[in-house]
């Protein structure tokens, strides 16, 4: 039986500025789902995680000029920052595409020609309110007035009236098909964003979409085939990146990984992905993505991030201060797709100390110390009747909760509720810590009574089993920490190409622990300057 393949995409990030926490969050969601799929089905299953940088358009052209840099050099430098972010954050991206690459320009030109030959692109004049910052025309319903200035209601960016001759895509031809796709498949998750996309269609028939710009105004982009006076619209260009990564226009390669299983986006680019993108794909004779996971924004202390407020969260700085896994954990623990999430250093420190250092790390330390676990093993799984006899119904109930945890977490991961998966694991680890505290294995280890020796073995099994299961289930979120944990747990940490079910069933025999002394996460010592970022937090 063939293993299910998986194609995930990260938004193609615009290189007009350095990466921020919102960029990293999108990439992390994709990475966690990618790692979960490989854990669930084994590393031999075919997966593609697509990322990249969007490097064309008027905004890039203007940003480069403002920095007094050659536009290609400007793109090279900023694209590199995103690749460095992916590497530092341990993003398992296996296809990174830049829109300035030759393979991408070839794909875009081929798509343009296909759409044009199919009668879906035609030349005409277009007039409307245009946001340079958002690279899009906006309808009157998408505008508002602020201090006598007309701006985008969504982004707040200034708009200007623009009228020019360019090429248009027959978006109007796809109104009913897109509506049917949204209604019948509800592909946009969570459902509130699917409804938002439907609401746009309910406003009235879709207008044809301007898909080129005059080369007199925009010079930095891909030229329209056979028309040197026009440059291809940046969003048609950028969205094609997902197909470039799949090998387009080589359809044998494309069919291996398209349609995408899940495309992760922020809510600010929902219309491009839930309306324009499926229309382009349908025009090319391709299926839309199976699902689009749309997430909300990150606030800082309940305020929108902005340079003027000085509250932009630099992901490089935070990963240096709190480690890559620490920052990954907080963003996945606190971030929810359906509403804006709030970032604060104080809350981050609280979570990392309470959950990674204490709940997770201290439990491992307690149960692997030689004073408590002299044999340095994970004991054999006891029979339920023996467990009930030695550590009571509390222990039996906990074992049931541990056994049930993979199914619960699987449901949450598959529903894109990573925060719920983390909470479920931490609940079981807290229950395990309570059991260990109540039964005091450090006292049992000193006893010479056979009953106490048996009881100790059962306590150690339950605790180390809980750690093993938790380590496997959290490995998509904190891969480095869980790698250390699973290695410490001996053979149970060696995946050897096995699936999650195979890894979880490995308890017929006693397992030797690794000799290495490990600390899963060093407790962070807070100080008065930490929240302001004036001084690096030092691990204890």
N, C-alpha and C positions, 0 to 999 in steps of 0.2 A: 504494500500500500504506500503510495507516494505521500511524503510529508507535505503539509500545507505550506505554501510559500507565503512570504510576507513582504509587502512594499509599504514603507512609511516615508513620509516627507516632512521636512522641517521647512518653515517659510524661507524663501530666498531673501536673505537680509540685504537691505539697502546700505550701501557703503558711504553714505554722506556723513556719517558720524561713527564714533567708536561704539562697540557693543555695550549694552546695558542689561540689567537684570531681566527685563522682559524678553530679550533675545535668548538669554540663557534658559529661561523657564520653558520656552517653546522647544528648544533643543533637548532639554532634559526629559520632557514628557515623551518625546519621540524615542529618546534613548532608552528610557525605562521600559516602554512597551516593546521595543526591539529586543532588549535583554530578556524580558519576560518570555517572549515567544521562543527564543533560543533555549531558555531554561526548560520550558514546558515540553518542547518537542525534540530537544537535543541540538547540539551545535551543527549537525550535518544538514539541517533543513535550510533551504534557499531563502535568504533574506536580503533586502536592499533598503538601506536607510539613506535617503537623499538629503543633502544639504547644499548650500551654495550662497553666492553673493550676486546681487542685482546691481550692475555697475553702469547702466546706461541711463540717459534721460537728462532733462533740463536741470533738475535739482543737483545732479552730480556735476554737471558742467559748471553751474554757478558756484557750488561749494568749492570745487577745485580752484576756480578763479579767485574766490574770497581768501583762499589759503595761499595764493600766489604759487600754485603748483601746476605742473603739466597734468592734464586730466588722467592719463594712463598711469602715471606715477602715483597720483592720488588714489586711484582705484587699487593699485598693487599694494600700497601700504595699508589701506583699510581692510582689504580682503584678507590680508595676512593676519590682521588682528582677530578676525572671526575664526580663522583656522587655528590660531593659537588658543583662542577660547575653547574651541572644541577639544583640543588636545589636553589642555589643563583640566577641563571639566570631565574628561574621560568619556566623551561622546563617541559612541561606536558607529560613527558615520562611515560607510564604505563607498560612498560616491559623492564627491564634492564638486560642484559645477560652478564655474564663473561664467557670467553671460558675455564676457569678452573673449572667451575661448573660441577657437576656430570651429570645433565640433558643434558648439552651440549655435553659432551664427549659421552654420550649414543647416542645422535642424530648423531654425526659425525661417530661413529663406524657403526651405522645402515646404513647410507648413503654410506659409503665405501663398506660395504658388498653387498648392493644393486647394486652398480656400478660394483663391481667385479663379482658378480654372473651373471650380464648381459653382461659380456665379455668386459666391457669398461675400466677395469684396468688390466694391465698385468705387469709382471716383465721384466726388461731389463736394459741396460746400457744407461747412458745419459752423454753427454759432452757438455760444453758450457761456455760462460762467465757469471759469477754469481755475483750479487750485494748483499752482506750480509745486507747492510743497507735497501735495498728495498725488500729483501727476494724474489728475482726472477732472473731467467735466462733471458738474453737479446740477441737478434739477433744482427748481425754486424751492421745493419742499425740503431740500437738504441744506438750505442756507438760513442764516440768521444775521441780525444786525447787532454789532457790539460797538458802542461809542461811535455811531454813525458810519461804521465800516462793515461792509458785507463780508461774512466769513462762512466757512464750512461749519454746520451745526455739530458735526461729529468731531472734527479735529481742532476747530477754532482757527484754522489757517485762512489767511486773506485770499479772496478770489478776485478775478478780473474778467471783464467781458472780452471774449475772443471770437473772432470770425475769420476763417481761412478755408482755402480749398485743400482737401486732403482725401484720404481713402476711408471708406466706412464699411463696417462689417454688418451684415444683415441680422443683427441681434433680434429684431422683431420677428423673424421667421421661427425663432426658437422659444417664444414666450410659452406656448402651451406645453411643449415637451419638457421644458425646465420645470414648469408648475406641476406637471404630472409626476416628474421625478421626485420633487420635494414632497408631494402629497403621498404618493404610493410607497416610497422607500424611506421617507424621513431620514435622509442621509446625514443631516447636520446635527451633531450632538454637542451639548445638551439640547433638548427639544425646543427651548425658548429661542435659540438662535435659528433653528429651522423655521420657526414661526416668523421671525424677523425677516428672513429671506422671502417667505411667502407674502408677507405684508408689502414688500417692494413690488411684487408682481400684481398684487391687488390694487395698487395705486393707479394702474392703467397699463395699456400696452407698452411693451419695451420699445424704446427708440433705437434706431440703428446707432452703432457705436463707432466713434472716430478712432481709427487704428493707425493713423500716421500723423506726423507733424512736419511742417515745412522745414527744410534743411537750412533756410535762411535764419531761422530762430533756434533750431536744435541741430547741432552738428555731431554731437556725441551719441551715436547709436548705430543700429544696423540699417543700412540703406535698403529702401524698397527695391525689390528686383526690377530692373529695367526702368527705374525712375530715380535719377540722381537728385531730384528736387525734394524727395520725401524720405523721412526716417520712420522706421516702424515704431509704433507706440510702445512705450516701455513696459506696459503691463502684458501685452501680447507676447513681447519678447521674454519677460521674466517668467510668466507662467509656463512657457514652453520648456523651461529648465527641467521640470519634472520628467518630461518625455526624453530630453537629451540624455538624462542619467540612465534611462532605460534603453538607449541605443537608437532612438529615432534618427533618421527615417528607416532604419533596418527593422522591418516589422517582425521578422523572426525573433529578433532580440526583444523588441518591445512586448510581444505577446507572452514572453516569459515572466514579465514583472508588472504588466499593466492589465487591468486597472489597479490603481493603488488601493490597498486595504484601508489605510487611514492617512489623511492629510491633516497635519496639525497646523493651526493658524491662530492668530490673535483676532479679537473681534473687530479691530479696526480695518481688517482686510477681508471681511466676510463677503461683501458684495462681489469682489473680484473673483473669489473662489466658489461662491454658491450660485452665481448668475453668469458672469462672463466666461469663466473657465469651463463649466459643463457645455456651454454653447460652442466654444471653440472646439472642444473635443468631439461633440456631436457632428460639427461641420467637417471634421477630419475623419469621420467614420469610426471613432473610438468611443468606448464607454466612459462615462463620468466615474470619478472615484467612488468606491463603495461607501465610504463614510468620510465626513469631514469633522474633526474634533476642534471645536472653537473654544478658546479660553478667554477669560476676561483679563483685565490689566492689573498691574501691581501698583499699589500706593505706598507711600512712605509716611509712617505715623499718621495715616488716614488723609494724607494730602497727595495730590498728583505730583509725580516727579517732574522737576524742571530745573534747568541750569540757573535761572534767576533766583530760585529758592535755595539753591545749593544742596539739594537733597537727592541728587541722582546717585543711585547705588551702583558702584563700580564692581562688577563681578570678579575682576582680577584681584582687586584689593581684598574682597571678602574671602576669596578662596585662599589667599596667602595667610590671612588672619585666622580663619576657622577650618582650614583644609578643604580640599575639593569635596570629599565625602560629607563633611560637616555641612557645607553650604548646599550640596545636593539634597541632603536629608531635610534641611529646613524648608527649602523651596517646595519639595514634594509633600512634606508634612503639612505645610500651611496653605499651599496653593489649591484652589478649587476652581474648576472650569466655569461654573455657572455665575459667579459673582467676583467682583474685584477683591484681590487679596491684599493684606497689609504687611509691609515689611518693617521690622524694627530690630536693631542689634540686640536690645534687651531680651526680646522674646526668643531670638535665635539662641542666645547664650543659655537661657532657661531650658529650652528644649534639648540642646546638646548635652548639657550637664545632667539633666534629670533622666533623659532617656538613653542616650548613647553611652555616657560615662557611668552612670549609676545603674539603671535598670538592666542594660545590656552587658556592659563591661564588668561591673562588680559581680554579677552572677557567674560569669565565666571564671573570674579570679577565685571566687569562693569554692567552686566545684572542681577546679583543676589544681589547687594547691596540694602539695605532697602531704601536708599535715592532715588533709581531709580525704584525699584520693591517693592513698599510698601506692596502689597498683598502677596508677596513671592510665586508667582505661575508662571506656564507656561500657558499663556492665551490659550483660545480655538482658533483653526485654523480659520482665517477669510476667507470669500468668496473671490475669485480672484478679483471681481469687487470692493469690499470694499478695498482690499489691494492696488489696482491700484489707487483708489481715494485718499487714505491717504498718501501713501509713493511712489506712482508713478511707472512708468515702471521699474525703477531700482530695486525696491523691488520685483516686480512681476517676473522679470528675475532671480533674486537671488533665489526666492522660487522655480522656475523651476529648477535651477541648483542644489539646495539641493535635490529636489525630484528625480532628475536624477542621483545623486551621487551614490546611492547603486548599480545601474546597472553597472555604469562605473567601480566602485571599484571591483565588483564581477568579471567582465571580467579580470581585472588585476590580482586579486588573483588567479583565475582559470588558468591564463596563467603564473603563478609563477613570475609575475613582481610586487613584493611587493613594490619596490621603486616607481613605477608609481602610485600604489594605495595611498601611503602616499602623493605624490605630488598632486594628484587630490583632496584629502581631504584638504590639506593645501591651495590650490588655492581657494576653496570655503570659508574656514575660513578667508582668507585674504579679499575676497570680502565682507564677512559679517562685518568684522572690519571696512572696508571703509564705508559701509552703516551706521553702528552705529555712526562712527565719524561724518559723514555728517549730520545725523538727530538728533544727540545730545539728547538722551533720558534723560540725567540728567537735561537738560533745559525743556524738555516737562513735566517732573515730577513736576516741580514747577508751571506749568500753571494751571489755573482754567477753561480754555476754554474746552468745551466738545470735540471739534474737536481735540485738542491736546491730550486729555486723550485717545481718540480712537486711535490716531496715535501712542501714546506710547505703547498701548497694541499690536498693529500690529508690531512695531519694536521689542518689547520683544519676541513676538512669533517667528518671523523669526530668531532672534539671538539665542534663546534657542533651537529652532528646529534644527538649524544648528549645535549647540553644541551636541545635543542628537544624531543626525545622525552621526556626526563625531566621537563621543565617541564610538558608537557601531562599526563603521567600523574600527577604529584604535585599538579596544580592543584586537585583536589578536597580535598586535605589542607591545603595552604598556598596559598590562592588569591591573596593579596596578593603574596607573594614570586614566585610563578610568573607573575603578571600583569606584574610588573616585568621578569622574565627574558624572557618572550615578546615584550614590547614592544621590548626591546633587540634581539631577533633579527629585527626588521623585520616584513615582511609575514607571516612565520610566526606572529606573535603575534596577528594579527587574525583572529578566528574567522569573522566575517561570516555567522553562522548555519550554518557547515559542521559536519559530523560529524567525529569523531576520525579516521576513515579518510581523509577528504578532507584534513584538516590535515596528516596524516603523509605524504601523497603529494606534497607541494608542493616538489619539489627538481629539477625539470627545468631551471630557470634559476637564475642567480646571484641571491642576495637581499641587498639592502643592509641593513646594520645601522643602528639608530637612533643619532643623534648623542649622545644623553644619556649622561652618565657615571653608572653605577649601582653600588650596593653591595647585593647580595642580602640579606645578613644581617651585621650588625656583630658582631664577636667580643666575647664577654662576658668582662670581666676579673673573675676571682673574687677574693674576699677572705675573711679569717677569719671575718667576721661574716655572710657571705652565707647559709650554710645555716640559721642561726638566724632569718634574716629581719630582723635588727636594722638592716641597712643595705642600701639598694637597690643592686643590681649595676649598675655603669655600663658601657655599651658603650664600646669603644675608639674 
